[in-house]
Amino acid sequence: MPTAMEIYKLLPRKNCGECKFPTCLAFAMQLANQKVALEACPYVTPEAKAILEESGAPPVKLVTFGWSGSPAKIGDETQLFRHDKTFYHPTVLGVIADDSEGLEKMKAKMQDAKATYYERVGQIIRVDSVAVRHSKGSPEDFIEGAKYASTLIVPVVLMTEDPKLMSEAAGACAQARPLLYRATQENFDAMVQVAKASGFPLVVGGADDMGKLAELADKAKKAGVSDIVLEPKGSSAGRMLEQMTIIRRAAIKKKFRPLGYPTIAVLGSSKEDKMKAALGVMKYCSVVLMDQMPPEFVYPLMTLRQNIFTDPQVPIQVKAGLYSVGEPGPKSPVLLTTNFSLTYFTVRADIEKSKIPVWLLVVNTDGQSVMTAFAAGKLTPESVAALIESEKVKEKSTRNEIVIPGMITRMSGKLNELTDMKVVVGPRESSGLPKMLKSIAA
Ligand code: SF4
């Protein structure tokens, strides 16, 4: 974003106040802080508007594709390293249904992809997208595959380098607003026309040389395609990592607009491709498409993605309160944990293994784990006692007893004093809970 003075120099400097600010400088200062929109000044010239919009645009453009209600959002990243702030838009993972497999297999593959999702730490992680590719199969199967993909209400990628066939397929699944893969040096003009006519985002790629890739992207933009996705053509995992890093670095550090777009990697299913997929999730693929995504591979990949795209400054949390695990009653034990999602779901899963119904008291520690929260003074006898009171724990369980994690045994005395409840020190690791709960219930 330009500074207030840089903006001021581009404003009309009439000081007319129509923007609701007394002077152009005051308006410029608000604009620099992104508190007002440029449109509030009716006198900005088209030239100044173009300059200001260009300089205020994010270093990596936001591109969306897919159904308007639940589109895939890619790009709009501002950081080179996730720990500097956060990464915003998780890598879209998609499975390729190739027309050489025949229409029925393509449909089955797309259905499987859509049905691949898991719940992890309270969040749904899934295969997000399906890609329909024309290779050695019939163009009819490709078109039918595209139509079928559009009924699945997931983001769709259409893959053919034949502009005529792409135009037909794009028309057949227009409501899904697909991502078009791809324009290369060979089909460039015709494919750009398809993207322009449809208004769909376009992958520009096939170039190993970063200069050529930038040239193609710039040419596409000048030809009127604004939503662009870059595909560097790295053959090895090392080269792919290098190219993805060059693109992100050029966009973020140098504000080099021709490379300021999200990226895509199209992979097979070999061991190296799996490694590339993991590398791509970490640095810096916006979309990863693969021939196969079996559960034993995609679950760890999605877990990696979930970790990389979690804001490091905002731990994943659950709401504090008293939770039922199973169907607990007045004789059921009360266990204590914190609201860090990973802790909560691990403890809950270990309790469920015991098949013994339990009241689980979850303290708000701002998403910190037991030891961290205890050391930081966010898990104290006072905070636990207050929650016991507000959640009416003694009315729910008449055992007058609470099991605390083994790592915070030091709070036992004070907690007993504040609540008058018997404090039982549980295991240090939640994996020990089933054994302990069985001994309590016996
Ligand atoms: Fe300046 Fe435009 Fe605001 Fe008038 S409306 S004061 S010209 S910024």
Boltz pocket constraint, residues with backbone or C-beta under 6 A from the ligand:
constraints:
  - pocket:
      binder: B
      contacts: [[A, 11], [A, 12], [A, 13], [A, 14], [A, 15], [A, 16], [A, 17], [A, 18], [A, 19], [A, 20], [A, 21], [A, 22], [A, 23], [A, 24], [A, 27], [A, 40], [A, 41], [A, 42], [A, 43], [A, 44]]
      max_distance: 6.0
